[in-house]
Amino acid sequence: MSSSYNRTTLVLFTDISGFKKMMRKDSKVAYQKMRVFYHIGYMSLFGHNQFKPFVEGFFLSDCGILFA
């Protein structure tokens, strides 16, 4: 996290609901869902959008933590 957060900071947690169950049922579908999840997540961090540079964070497995 950036050291520039010296005021009120919003911390967000997101994940793919039911991901473990999805992995057991159909790993190909789960893989595609994770690809979309990561794509949207990383676009919010590094893409050209209105939130840059106000959103920082990281993604791990099927969850993400964002700071704003």
Residue pairs with C-beta under 8 A, 6 or more apart in sequence:
1 56
1 67
2 56
2 67
5 67
9 67
9 68
10 67
10 68
11 65
11 66
11 67
12 57
12 65
12 66
12 67
12 68
13 63
13 64
13 65
14 41
14 63
14 64
14 66
15 62
15 63
15 64
16 22
16 33
16 34
16 37
16 62
16 63
19 30
19 33
19 34
19 62
22 29
22 30
22 33
23 30
34 62
37 59
37 62
37 64
38 59
41 57
41 59
41 64
42 59
43 49
44 51
44 55
44 66
45 55
45 56
45 57
45 66
46 52
51 68
54 68
55 66
55 67
55 68
56 66
56 67
56 68
57 64
57 65
57 66
57 67
58 64
58 65
